[in-house]
Amino acid sequence: MSVNPTVQSGGADEDRLALLKSMLEQRLRALESVQAQQTADDASPVAEVESSPLDRATVRLLNDLEREAAGHHAAEVQVLRHALAKFEDGSYGLCEGCGQPIGASRLLARPEARLCIACQTRAEKR
């Protein structure tokens, strides 16, 4: 496995990369487990029953929130898979905006980070 030499320069950095990859893999497994459970639930998360209009509105809101969470989980799975693929092609730890190394503290906080702090700040200002 080839990894960005600016991120990997010795044993401590190799250990950090292994930790980051492990963190990404654990989060991916957890989200895939949640998705599998959601897929197994073939009906709406909260079943509608004969009740008052307020109860029905609450049930619809809960079901909408559950669908929104499922969409968020699916998007996060894609981000995690992208980050793990970067380990394979040797580009993990490099900013997708400027090509410079992403700081170790940022990667420890957000191992799926695609941008360095400077590029992320610019992107958020747009």
C-alpha positions as CSV (number, residue, x, y, z in Angstrom):
1,M,0.0,0.0,0.0
2,S,1.5,3.3,-1.1
3,V,0.6,6.3,1.2
4,N,1.5,9.9,0.9
5,P,5.1,10.2,2.0
6,T,4.5,13.6,3.6
7,V,2.0,12.0,5.9
8,Q,4.1,8.8,6.5
9,S,7.7,9.3,7.4
10,G,8.2,6.7,10.2
11,G,6.8,4.3,12.7
12,A,4.7,6.8,14.6
13,D,3.1,8.1,11.4
14,E,2.5,4.5,10.2
15,D,0.7,3.9,13.6
16,R,-1.3,7.1,13.1
17,L,-2.3,6.0,9.6
18,A,-3.3,2.6,10.8
19,L,-5.4,4.2,13.6
20,L,-7.1,6.6,11.1
21,K,-7.9,3.7,8.8
22,S,-9.3,1.7,11.6
23,M,-11.5,4.6,12.7
24,L,-12.9,5.0,9.2
25,E,-13.5,1.2,8.9
26,Q,-15.3,1.1,12.3
27,R,-17.5,4.0,11.4
28,L,-18.3,2.4,8.0
29,R,-19.2,-0.9,9.6
30,A,-21.5,0.8,12.1
31,L,-23.3,2.8,9.5
32,E,-23.7,-0.2,7.2
33,S,-25.2,-2.1,10.1
34,V,-27.7,0.7,10.7
35,Q,-28.5,0.7,7.0
36,A,-29.0,-3.0,7.0
37,Q,-31.4,-2.7,9.9
38,Q,-33.3,0.1,8.2
39,T,-33.6,-2.1,5.0
40,A,-34.9,-5.0,7.1
41,D,-37.7,-2.8,8.4
42,D,-40.0,-2.9,5.4
43,A,-42.6,-0.6,6.7
44,S,-42.4,3.0,8.1
45,P,-40.5,3.2,11.3
46,V,-43.6,4.3,13.2
47,A,-46.9,2.7,12.1
48,E,-49.8,5.0,11.7
49,V,-52.9,3.9,13.7
50,E,-56.3,5.3,14.1
51,S,-55.8,8.3,16.3
52,S,-56.2,12.0,16.6
53,P,-54.9,14.4,13.9
54,L,-52.1,15.5,16.2
55,D,-51.0,11.9,16.8
56,R,-51.0,11.3,13.0
57,A,-48.9,14.4,12.4
58,T,-46.4,13.3,15.0
59,V,-46.1,9.9,13.4
60,R,-45.6,11.5,9.9
61,L,-42.9,13.8,11.4
62,L,-41.1,10.9,13.0
63,N,-41.2,8.9,9.8
64,D,-39.9,11.9,7.9
65,L,-37.0,12.3,10.4
66,E,-36.2,8.6,10.0
67,R,-36.0,8.9,6.2
68,E,-33.8,12.0,6.5
69,A,-31.5,10.2,8.9
70,A,-31.3,7.3,6.4
71,G,-30.3,9.7,3.6
72,H,-27.6,11.3,5.9
73,H,-26.3,7.8,6.7
74,A,-26.1,6.9,3.0
75,A,-24.1,10.1,2.2
76,E,-21.8,9.5,5.1
77,V,-21.1,5.9,3.9
78,Q,-20.1,7.3,0.5
79,V,-17.7,9.8,2.2
80,L,-16.1,7.0,4.3
81,R,-15.7,4.7,1.3
82,H,-14.0,7.6,-0.6
83,A,-11.6,8.2,2.3
84,L,-10.7,4.5,2.5
85,A,-10.2,4.3,-1.3
86,K,-7.6,7.1,-0.9
87,F,-5.5,4.7,1.3
88,E,-5.5,2.4,-1.7
89,D,-4.4,4.9,-4.3
90,G,-1.8,6.6,-2.0
91,S,-3.5,10.0,-1.8
92,Y,-4.9,9.7,1.7
93,G,-3.9,12.8,3.8
94,L,-3.6,15.1,0.8
95,C,-6.0,18.0,0.3
96,E,-8.2,17.6,-2.7
97,G,-8.2,21.4,-3.2
98,C,-4.5,22.4,-3.1
99,G,-2.7,19.1,-3.0
100,Q,-0.9,19.9,0.3
101,P,-0.9,17.6,3.3
102,I,-3.8,17.8,5.6
103,G,-2.7,18.4,9.2
104,A,-2.4,15.4,11.5
105,S,-4.7,17.0,14.1
106,R,-7.4,17.6,11.5
107,L,-7.2,14.0,10.3
108,L,-7.4,12.8,13.9
109,A,-10.5,14.9,14.4
110,R,-12.1,14.1,11.0
111,P,-10.3,11.2,9.4
112,E,-12.6,11.5,6.4
113,A,-11.5,15.1,5.7
114,R,-10.9,15.9,2.0
115,L,-9.7,19.4,2.4
116,C,-7.0,21.1,4.6
117,I,-8.1,23.8,7.0
118,A,-7.4,26.6,4.6
119,C,-9.3,25.1,1.7
120,Q,-12.2,24.0,4.0
121,T,-12.4,27.6,5.3
122,R,-12.5,29.0,1.7
123,A,-15.1,26.4,0.7
124,E,-17.3,27.4,3.7
125,K,-17.1,31.1,2.9
126,R,-18.5,30.5,-0.6
